C-alpha cells in the first residue's frame, strides 16, 4: 500500500496514477517504472489487478495525523474474515505496523 500526501496541486495524484499505469490522459510521460523487475507494460498486461489507483475522496481531515489517517482507512476496509481470527483492532494494529514501519 502506498500513501502519497501533499498540498493540492503538488502532483500526488499524478504520481499515483502513473504508478498504477493510468497514463492515457497525460500529455507526456517520461521515465519508467519497475515492479520488482517487471516493466510497466508487462505489469499492466498481466497483473493490472495488483496495481490500483484509488482516487482521493472529497472529504479531507486536515487535523489528523498520517497514522490516524491510515488507521481510519484500515478500519473502513477491514476484511470480514481475518487470519487467525484476530479481532478488528488487532488487524488494524498489525496492518498499521506493516504499512508504517
C-alpha positions as CSV (number, residue, x, y, z in Angstrom):
1,X,0.0,0.0,0.0
2,X,1.3,3.4,-0.9
3,X,0.0,6.7,0.5
4,X,1.2,10.0,-1.0
5,X,0.4,13.2,0.9
6,X,0.9,16.7,-0.3
7,X,-0.8,20.0,-0.8
8,X,-3.3,20.3,-3.6
9,X,-1.5,20.6,-6.9
10,X,1.7,19.0,-5.6
11,X,1.4,16.1,-8.0
12,X,0.5,13.3,-5.6
13,X,-2.5,12.0,-7.6
14,X,-0.4,12.2,-10.9
15,X,2.4,10.2,-9.3
16,X,0.0,7.5,-8.1
17,X,-1.9,7.4,-11.4
18,X,1.4,6.9,-13.2
19,X,2.5,4.1,-10.9
20,X,-0.9,2.5,-11.5
21,X,-0.5,2.7,-15.2
22,X,-3.3,5.2,-15.7
23,X,-1.4,7.4,-18.1
24,X,-3.7,7.6,-21.1
25,X,-4.8,11.2,-20.2
26,X,-1.3,12.5,-19.6
27,X,0.1,14.7,-22.4
28,X,3.6,13.4,-21.9
29,X,5.2,10.6,-19.8
30,X,9.0,10.3,-19.4
31,X,10.9,7.7,-17.4
32,X,9.9,4.2,-16.4
33,X,8.5,2.2,-13.5
34,X,9.7,-1.2,-12.5
35,X,7.6,-3.5,-10.4
36,X,10.0,-5.9,-8.8
37,X,11.8,-6.3,-12.1
38,X,8.7,-6.2,-14.4
39,X,8.4,-3.2,-16.7
40,X,5.1,-1.3,-16.7
41,X,3.8,-2.7,-20.0
42,X,4.1,-6.3,-18.7
43,X,2.7,-5.4,-15.3
44,X,-0.4,-3.7,-16.8
45,X,-0.9,-6.6,-19.2
46,X,-0.6,-9.5,-16.8
47,X,-1.1,-8.1,-13.3
48,X,-3.1,-4.9,-13.5
49,X,-5.3,-6.0,-10.6
50,X,-2.4,-5.8,-8.2
51,X,-1.7,-2.1,-9.0
52,X,-4.8,0.0,-8.4
53,X,-5.2,3.8,-8.1
54,X,-7.8,4.7,-5.5
55,X,-8.7,8.4,-6.1
56,X,-8.9,10.7,-3.2
57,X,-12.2,11.5,-1.6
58,X,-13.7,15.0,-1.4
59,X,-13.6,14.7,2.4
60,X,-10.3,15.9,4.0
61,X,-9.3,15.6,7.6
62,X,-6.6,18.2,8.0
63,X,-6.3,17.9,11.7
64,X,-5.5,14.2,12.0
65,X,-2.0,12.7,11.7
66,X,-0.8,10.4,8.9
67,X,-1.0,7.5,11.4
68,X,-4.6,8.4,12.3
69,X,-5.5,8.7,8.5
70,X,-4.2,5.2,7.8
71,X,-5.9,3.8,10.9
72,X,-9.2,5.3,9.6
73,X,-8.7,3.7,6.2
74,X,-7.9,0.4,7.7
75,X,-10.9,0.4,10.0
76,X,-13.1,1.1,6.9
77,X,-11.5,-1.7,4.9
78,X,-11.1,-4.5,7.5
79,X,-12.0,-7.8,5.8
80,X,-14.8,-9.9,7.3
81,X,-12.5,-12.9,7.5
82,X,-9.1,-12.3,9.1
83,X,-6.1,-14.5,9.6
84,X,-6.0,-16.4,12.9
85,X,-9.5,-15.0,13.7
86,X,-7.8,-11.8,15.0
87,X,-10.1,-9.0,16.2
88,X,-10.7,-5.9,14.1
89,X,-8.4,-3.9,16.5
90,X,-5.6,-6.5,16.2
91,X,-5.9,-6.4,12.4
92,X,-5.8,-2.6,12.2
93,X,-2.8,-2.6,14.6
94,X,-0.9,-5.3,12.6
95,X,-1.6,-3.7,9.3
96,X,-0.6,-0.3,10.6
97,X,2.8,-1.7,11.7
98,X,3.2,-3.3,8.2
99,X,2.3,-0.1,6.5
100,X,4.3,2.4,8.5
101,X,7.3,0.6,9.9
